[in-house]
């Protein structure tokens, strides 16, 4: 029977940590002895004991008191393992034997995602060269490799290209999303197979995880990622990560993980967005799918589709239509339907920055750098104003986004608000343009 005082302590920790963390690290502890002054616990392994000492031990003195208000001393050790002779005498059913086997396979990879099919401009070309060079090195200072960039910049394409390249060199590579890693952790916890989980993850040569920003607030998963990362790094195994933002802008991710993400090389991947760059993407995709398009359709796709991902979707759809010998009118209809889907995007911070930068004829990166050039100041202030007014983004988060303190953000928003109240001609012109583009998103 679990002592009431211990159960109350666990419930209290759920409020501080989360139920997921408590279920993962505290509830599995076995109570072997309990009296008014002492609580003896057994853990499965040293990892669980280390976690307990790091996260819980300091809270015991304040929270775990007996009925007389005296502190209860907690003693924790690794539990007794079953003797070999006993385990040999105990026959296992086929089902129990199969339960010992645990393996994970990579997420699905697009066969078209190789380095050769990745379209670049001058900046992304340098990023790709550095990325490939880092992949083929074994130096500790290049581990991990961390890619970041906006949606549609091609991070996933590069990760999948890296998987193919490394597997071609005989490496054992596991490529997964943050969501898949989380599912693996949760599944192992529920089936009491964490040791099997660790063995599987720690025998690979390269771990590739996409969308690491999705680990936000998942602290039990972060805990397991932390230990997996440490093991792989110590044993000189390669770690490759990708996210929508650089490590220092990740939210609700433990600082010790963020610092490790910065240990190696951090590379920015820009999204191709000029018509010339998008034409190169379209040309590559048309070659890949052996698709021929009239110039009027090419111009329409380049004009309306804003990202390489959306262009790839168009080419895939048109390739299918081409195989079915669709008419010119049918092809036009398909393109028009995809354009409607493209414009009905969910409004987010990235889209707001895109719209503002287009209105002022600058690049989104100009809004995020530290330049105080006149052509960047007003659009940056407008961007902050829109993030606050449309997305209800907190001042601190906006400041983090632009690498400014919250007082600068508040001052910028006040200036835009005053300008709108005074109906400043330049400001009203740009805000009108921006508003029309936002409304057109549908």
N, C-alpha and C positions, 0 to 999 in steps of 0.2 A: 504493500500500500504506500502511495506517495504521501509524505508528510504535507499537511496543509500549508505550512510555512514555506516549503520549497515551491509548491504549486503557485502560491501567491507571488513569490519572488519571480517565477517564470512569467506570470501574467504581467507583472510590472515591467519586465524586460521587453515584452512584446511591444509595449508603448514606446520604449526608448529605441529599440532596435528594429523590430518588425517580427511578425509571427513566423515568416519564412526563415529568418536568421535563427530564432529560438528553436524552431522545429529541426533545423539542420544541425545546430551545435550544442544545444543545452538539453532538450528533451531526451536524446539518446543516452545521456549519461545515466549509469546504473547506480542506484542508491544501495550500498551494501551494509551500511550501519548508520543509525541515527539515534542521538539522545539529546538532552536539553542543551548540551554545550558543543557537540561535535556532529558533523555530517561527513560521512565517508562516501566518496564517489569513485566510480570506475569509468575510464574512458576507453574507446576502441583502440586509439593509437596516440603517438606523441604529438601529432598534428592537432588533435582535438585538445590535448592538454595545453599546448602552446597558445592556442586560440583563447582558451579559458583564462589563462594567466594574463594575456594581453588585453582582453576586452572585459572580463567579468570580475577578476580577483579584487580590483580596487573598489568595486561597488558592494562587495559582500559586507564590509564593516558597517556601512550605512543602512543597508537594506535587510540583512538577514539577522534578526534579533529574536530571542526566545520570549516567552510570556512575561519574564521578569525584566525585559529590556536589555539583557546581556547579549553580547555578540556570540554568534555561533561560529566556531572554527570549522572551515571547510578543508578537507583533505582529499586530494585527487591523485589517482595513479592509474596506470594502464592495467586493464583487467587480465585475469589469468587466461592464457590460451589453452585450448584443449590439447591434451597429451597426444603424441603421435600414435601410441598404441591404441588409444581409445578411438581415434579417428579411423584407424585401419580396421578396427573390429566392427565399426558401424557401417553397414552397407548403405550405399546411396542409390536412390531410384534414378532411372535414366533422366527424368525431369530435373532432379536436383543436380545431376552431373552437368547437364546442358546449361543450367543456370550459372555455372562457373565461367562460361564462355561469353565474353562481352566485346563487341567491336563496334566502331563507328565508321560510316562511310561519308565521303565528302558530299556537299550539296551539289546539285546539278550544275554542270558547266556548259556554256554555249560553245560549240565547236568552232564558231567563227571568231571567238575572242582570243586572238593571238597578238603578239607584238607587231606582226607584219600588217595586220588589218586595223591598227590603231592610228587614226588620223591625228596629226599634230600641227601646231603652229610653232614659231621659233621658241617660245617659252616652254610649251609642253614637250617639245622635242628634247630640250635639255633635261627636263624632269625624267622622261622615259630613259634617256641614256644613263643618267645617274642611278635610276631604279634598277636597270638591268645590270649595271656594274656592281651595285651593292648586293644584288642577288647572288652573284658569282663569287663574292668575297666571303671569307670566314672570320674577318676581324671582329673582335668584340665590340668595337666602337661603332660598327654599322648594324648592331642588333639591339632593338628591333628596327625594322623599316616601317615608318608610319606615313601613310598617304592621307591627305585631306583635300577636300574640294567640294563645291556645290553639287547638288543633284544634276546628273547629266554630264558631268565632267569626264566620266570614263574610268572611275576608280575600280569598279567591279570588273570592267574589261581588262584592266592591267593586272588585277589580282588573279584572274583566271588565266591570263597569259603567263603569269609567273608560275602558276601551278603546272601548266603544260611544259614550260621550259625546264623546271626542276625535276619533274617526273621523267623527262627525256634524259636527264643525267643520272637516273637511277635512284632518286630520292623518294623517301616515303613521306608524301605530302597529305595533310588534312586541310581541306578548304571548306570553311563553314561561315555562316552569318552569326552575329551575336545572338540572334533569336534561336538558332539551332543549338549553340553552346548552352544557352539557358535551358532549353528543353532537355539536353543531355544531363545537365546537373540535376534538374528537378526529377527526372526519371530515375536517376541513380539514387537520389535521396529516398524517394518513395519506395523503391525496391530494396533499400538497404544494401546497395552495391557500390558505395563510394570508392572502396579500394579498387574494385575492378575498373571503375571510371578513370581513376588516376593512372592505373597501369596502362590503360589504352592510350590515354593522351600523352603519356610521358615516354612512349616508345617510338614516337614519330620523329622524323628528321626536321620537318618544317610544319609549323602551325600558321595558317592564314585565316584571319578573322575579319569579316566585312562588317561595317556599320557598328563600330564599337560604342558609338554614342547611345545605342539602344540598351546598354548596360545601366543606364541612368536609373537610380533608386533601387536597383536589384542587388542589394548588398550581400546576400548569401552567395549569389552567382559571382559577384566581384571578389568575394573571399576566396572562392575556388579558383578563379582566374589568376588571382595574385600568386597562389601557391604553384599553379601550373606554370605560370610565367617564370617564376623563380627557378623551378626545377629545370625547365628547358634552357634558360639562359645560363645557368651554372654549368650545364652539360654541353654548352656550345651548340645548342640546337637553334635553328633559325625561326624567328617570329616576325610575321608581317601583318600589319594592321591597317585598317582604313576607316575613315570617319568623315562626317560632314564638316568638322571644324578641327582646328589644331588642338593639341592636348590641353593647353592652358585654358581653353574656352569650353571644355567638356563640363557639363553640369551634373551634379549629384553622382559624381564618380570620386572614389576615395583618392586623396592626395598621393598616397604611396603608389597607386597605380598610375596616376598621371605622371609622376616623376619617372617611373620606369618606361612609360611610353616615349619619354624624351631622351632616354639613354642613348639611343642610336642615331639614325638619320631621319629627319622629318622633311617630307617633300610635299609641296603644294601642286595640285593638279588644276589647271585652269579649264573652264568650260569654253569650248569653241563657240563663238557667237557671231562673228562677222559673216556676211554672205559668202565671201570668198572661202573662208574656213569651212562653212557648212557645205559648200559645193564640193570640197575635197572629200568630206564625209560621204556625201551622196554618191560621188563617183566611185569611191571604194566599195560601198554597199552594192551598187548596181553591178560592178564587176563580179563581186562575190556571188550574187544571185543570177548573174547572166541576164540582166534586165535591160531592155532598151526603152527609153522614154523620149517623147517629142520634147523639143525645147520649151514649149509653152508650159508643159507639166513640170519640167525641171525648174523653171523660173517660179512657178506657183509654190512648189514644195519649199524652195529656198527662202522665199519671201515670208511664208506663213509658219513654217516649222522652226522652232527656236533652239532646239537641242539635238545633238547627235542621236540620242535615244529615240526621239520622236521621228527623226528621219529614218532610222532603222526600221521602226514600226511601219512607216509608209511603204518602204521598199519591200518588206516581207509581205504586206497585204497585196501590193501590186504584182509581186512575183507570182502569188497564188492566182490572181486574176488573169495574169498573162498566160499561165499554164492552162487556164480554162477558156482561153481565147475570148476574153471579154472585149466588148466594143469600146471605142474611144469615149463614148458617152458614159459607159459604165465606169471606166477608169476615172473620168472627171468626177463622177458621183462618189466614188470611193475616197478620192483625195479630199473632196469637200466635207465628207463625213468625219474624216480624221482631223481636219482643220477645226471643226466644231468641237471635237473632243479635246484638242490641244488647247483651245482658248478657254475652256471651262476648267481652269486649274484652280486649286485651292490657294487662296491668298496666304502667303507666308512672308517671313522676313526677307528671304532671298528674292522673291518675286517683287516685293516693294522696292528693293535696291535696284533690281533690273529696270523697273519702270522709271524710277527717278533718274537713273544714269542715262537712260535713253532720252528722256525729256531734256537733259542738259548736254547731250552729246559727249558724254564721258564714259569711262569704264566703271563697272561696279567696284573694282579694286581701288579706284581713286577715292571712293567714299570711305574706305576702311583704313587707308594709310594715314600717316600723321601730318601730311602736307597741309599747310595753312594758306595755300594758293587761293586767290579769290574765287576761281572757278570751281573749287571743291567745297568751300565753306558753306554756301547757301544750300546746295543739294544735300550735304551731310546733315545740316540742321533740319531740313524738310524730312529726310529719312527718319531721323530720331522722332520727330513730331508724329509721323505716320505710324511708326512702330508702337508708339504710346497710345495714339488715338484709335487706331484700327485694330491692333492686336492686343491692346491692354498690357503690353510688355512692361515689367517693372523697371524703374530707373536703373537699378544696379545691373540688371541683365542687359539693358541697352548699352550701358557704360562698358560692360565686358565685351559686348559685340564690337564696339568701335574703339576699344582700348582707351576709354576716357573715364574720369571719375564721375560719380553720379551728379555732382554739383554742376559740372560742365554740361551734362545732358539736360538737366533742369533749366539751365540758362538758355541753351539752344532752343528748347521747346517753347520757353517764354517768348523768345525773340520772334519765332514763327507765329505764335498766337497774337502778339502785338501787331505784327505785319499784316495779318489777316484782318484784324479789327480796323486797322488804318487803311485797308484795301490797297496795299502797296502794289503798284502796277506790275512790276517784274514778278513778284511773288504770286499774285493772282493769276497771271498768265500761265506760269508753270504748274500751279496747283490745279488749274482747269484742265490742262493737258493730262496731268497725272490722274485726275479723277475720272476722266473719260476712258482712259486705258484700264483702270481698275474696274469700272462698271462693265466694260466689254468682256471681262473674264467670265461673266455669266453666273 
